[in-house]
Amino acid sequence: VQLQACGGGLVQTGGSLGLSCTASGRTDATHSVGWFRQAPGKDREFVAAIMWNSGNLYYAESVRGRFTIFRDNAKNTVYLQMISLKPEDTAIYYCAANVMSILSTKASVYDYWGQGTQVTVSS
């Protein structure tokens, strides 16, 4: 399974950005996709996750109400729409896919990772 993350960029505080994560290869082997982020000098942290089939989803408290995760199964793509962005949202954003049928906030649980895309929010 290969994951391609796109859509990062530079935005001002309060602005919006959308990220996409497109899966290819044995996509039927994966059951959920998560977004994580890593800021300089910090650990990678969970952002949001969604199940391919049920659409069940979960958000980190820090982004709930501002970020929306959704998927398009026909395109094998998961999106992360981000609004009301803050400087503390600045990080490299990664998408990851999980072969287990669970929603997990733990990076170690995910089996496949995309290359990451930079999101920078200026103050």
Residue pairs with C-beta under 8 A, 6 or more apart in sequence:
1 23
1 24
1 25
1 26
1 27
1 29
1 30
1 97
1 111
1 112
2 23
2 24
2 25
2 112
3 21
3 22
3 23
3 33
3 95
3 96
3 97
3 112
3 113
3 114
3 115
4 21
4 22
4 23
4 24
4 114
4 115
5 19
5 20
5 21
5 93
5 94
5 95
5 114
5 115
5 116
5 117
6 19
6 20
6 21
6 22
6 117
7 17
7 18
7 19
7 20
7 117
8 17
8 19
8 92
8 93
8 117
8 118
8 119
8 120
9 17
9 118
9 119
9 120
10 120
10 121
10 122
11 17
11 85
11 119
11 120
11 121
11 122
12 121
12 122
13 85
13 86
13 87
13 121
13 122
13 123
14 84
14 85
15 85
15 121
16 81
16 82
16 83
16 84
16 85
17 82
17 85
17 119
18 79
18 80
18 81
18 82
19 35
19 79
19 80
19 82
19 93
19 95
19 117
19 119
20 77
20 78
20 79
20 80
21 33
21 35
21 77
21 78
21 79
21 80
21 95
21 114
22 75
22 76
22 77
23 30
23 33
23 76
23 77
23 78
23 97
23 112
24 76
27 76
27 97
29 99
30 52
30 97
30 98
30 99
30 111
30 112
31 51
31 52
31 53
31 98
31 99
31 100
31 101
31 102
32 49
32 50
32 51
32 52
32 97
32 98
32 100
32 101
32 102
32 103
32 104
33 49
33 50
33 52
33 71
33 78
33 95
33 96
33 97
33 98
34 46
34 47
34 48
34 49
34 50
34 95
34 96
34 97
34 98
34 103
34 104
34 105
34 110
35 46
35 47
35 48
35 49
35 69
35 78
35 80
35 93
35 94
35 95
35 96
36 44
36 45
36 46
36 47
36 93
36 94
36 95
36 96
36 107
37 44
37 45
37 47
37 89
37 91
37 92
37 93
37 94
37 119
38 44
38 45
38 91
38 92
38 94
38 116
39 88
39 90
39 91
39 92
42 91
44 94
44 107
45 60
46 60
46 105
46 106
46 107
47 59
47 60
47 63
47 67
47 80
47 93
48 57
48 58
48 59
48 60
48 63
48 67
48 69
48 80
49 57
49 58
49 69
49 103
49 104
49 105
50 56
50 57
50 58
50 69
50 70
50 71
50 78
50 103
51 57
51 101
51 103
52 71
52 73
55 70
55 71
56 103
57 69
57 70
57 103
58 103
58 105
59 67
59 69
60 105
62 88
63 82
63 89
66 82
66 83
66 84
66 85
67 80
67 81
67 82
67 83
68 79
68 80
68 81
69 78
69 79
69 80
69 81
70 78
70 79
70 81
71 77
71 78
71 79
72 78
72 79
78 95
80 93
80 95
82 89
82 119
85 119
85 121
86 121
87 121
87 122
87 123
88 121
89 119
89 121
90 119
90 120
90 121
91 118
91 119
92 116
92 117
92 118
92 119
93 116
93 117
93 118
93 119
94 113
94 114
94 115
94 116
94 117
95 113
95 114
96 107
96 110
96 111
96 112
96 113
96 114
97 110
97 111
97 112
98 104
98 109
98 110
98 111
99 111
100 109
102 109
104 110
